[in-house]
């Protein structure tokens, strides 16, 4: 029996839900990806962001043009300002998801060596470069809960993505979507290392677009209730 779910991503076979791919403008997102853009999707909590990203990953992988991976980096929040622990967590999560969703063990085999040789301020950039180089198709990366990271850990992640931008698509992901509650340009990040406030816009100034997932409209709420009573 289906039920309403507010505790994470929806599964349309188990939950009353709107098809996630209808929650955003697929044509616009597809255009940005085809144009090798790095862009942002933001919205308040419990509006369906993660469900949309997982559906987007499935759609892109089914198209056979790209290899797309979803990763949630929220667990790295516990590292706070410890960049090494944060990047280790992000790389571990990337490696796990790459194997789970794509059957690709490249990052699992290489992540520890990369972290040891490149150091925490270059490890993510190096790992994504080597992974993109080894991939048979252009990579698309969907990074969820990016604004859960704190201070220098968030700054390092954004700057490593920015540093690899000019290498795409053969040596870095073809396109990257950053997802969170806020637009990256609104991030005001205190850096202990630099003893200053860094804005998200300056740390990730390659952002092409900022898309907002819409709130549920009255018509969409009616559709959900009709599923329930129908």
Residue pairs with C-beta under 8 A, 6 or more apart in sequence:
2 14
2 15
2 16
2 227
2 228
3 14
3 15
3 16
4 15
4 16
4 224
4 228
5 11
5 14
5 15
5 16
5 17
6 46
8 50
9 50
9 51
9 54
10 17
10 20
10 48
10 51
11 17
12 19
12 20
16 224
16 227
16 228
17 51
17 224
17 227
18 48
18 220
18 223
18 224
19 55
20 48
20 51
20 52
20 54
20 55
20 56
21 52
21 55
21 56
21 59
23 48
23 51
23 52
23 213
23 214
24 41
24 52
24 211
24 213
24 214
25 211
26 59
28 209
28 211
29 56
29 177
29 211
32 39
32 175
32 208
32 209
33 60
33 66
33 140
33 174
33 175
35 175
35 208
36 168
36 169
36 174
36 175
37 175
37 208
37 209
38 161
38 165
38 175
38 176
38 177
38 178
38 204
38 206
38 207
38 208
39 175
39 176
39 177
39 178
39 207
39 208
39 209
39 210
39 211
40 177
40 178
40 179
40 180
40 183
40 184
40 207
40 209
40 210
40 211
41 49
41 52
41 53
41 177
41 178
41 179
41 211
41 212
41 213
42 49
42 179
42 180
42 181
42 182
42 183
42 210
42 211
42 212
42 213
43 49
43 181
43 212
43 213
43 214
43 215
44 181
44 215
45 181
47 213
47 214
47 215
47 216
48 213
49 144
49 179
49 213
50 72
50 144
50 179
52 213
53 70
53 142
53 144
53 177
53 179
54 70
56 68
56 70
56 142
56 177
57 68
57 69
57 70
57 101
57 142
60 66
60 68
60 140
61 67
61 68
61 101
61 102
64 137
65 137
65 138
66 137
66 138
66 139
66 140
66 174
67 102
67 104
67 135
67 136
67 137
67 138
67 139
67 140
68 139
68 140
68 141
68 142
69 94
69 97
69 98
69 101
69 102
69 139
69 140
69 141
69 142
70 97
70 101
70 142
70 144
71 90
71 93
71 94
71 97
71 141
71 142
71 143
71 144
72 93
72 144
72 145
73 89
73 90
73 93
73 143
73 144
73 145
73 146
73 148
73 149
73 157
74 144
74 145
74 148
75 89
75 93
76 85
76 86
76 87
76 89
76 90
76 93
76 148
76 149
76 153
77 148
77 149
77 150
78 89
79 85
79 86
79 89
79 150
79 153
80 86
80 150
80 151
80 153
81 150
81 151
81 152
81 153
81 192
82 153
83 120
83 121
83 152
83 153
83 156
84 115
84 120
86 120
86 149
86 153
86 156
86 157
87 115
87 120
87 123
87 124
87 153
87 156
87 157
88 115
88 120
90 124
90 157
91 107
91 111
91 114
91 115
91 123
91 124
91 127
92 111
94 107
94 111
94 127
95 105
95 107
95 108
95 111
96 108
98 104
98 105
98 106
98 107
98 108
98 131
99 105
99 107
99 108
106 130
106 131
106 134
107 127
107 131
110 127
110 130
111 123
111 127
114 123
114 126
114 127
114 130
115 123
117 126
118 125
118 126
120 156
121 156
121 160
122 160
123 160
124 156
124 157
124 160
124 161
125 160
125 161
125 163
125 164
125 172
128 139
128 141
128 161
128 164
128 172
128 173
129 164
129 167
129 171
129 172
131 139
132 138
132 139
132 167
132 168
132 169
132 170
132 171
132 172
132 173
132 174
133 170
133 171
138 169
138 173
138 174
138 175
139 169
139 173
139 174
140 173
140 174
140 175
140 176
140 177
141 173
141 175
141 176
141 177
142 176
142 177
142 179
143 176
143 177
143 178
143 179
144 179
144 180
145 179
145 180
146 154
146 157
146 178
146 179
146 180
146 184
147 154
147 180
147 181
147 182
147 184
147 187
148 180
149 157
150 189
151 189
151 190
151 191
151 192
152 191
152 192
152 193
152 194
154 187
154 189
154 203
155 189
155 191
155 198
155 203
158 184
158 200
158 203
158 204
159 203
159 204
161 176
161 204
161 206
162 203
162 204
162 205
162 206
164 171
164 172
164 173
165 172
165 206
168 174
168 175
178 184
178 204
178 207
183 200
183 210
183 212
184 200
184 201
184 203
184 204
184 207
184 210
185 199
185 200
185 201
185 207
185 210
186 200
187 199
187 200
187 201
187 203
188 197
188 198
188 199
188 200
189 197
189 198
189 199
189 200
189 203
190 196
190 197
190 198
191 197
191 198
201 207
216 224
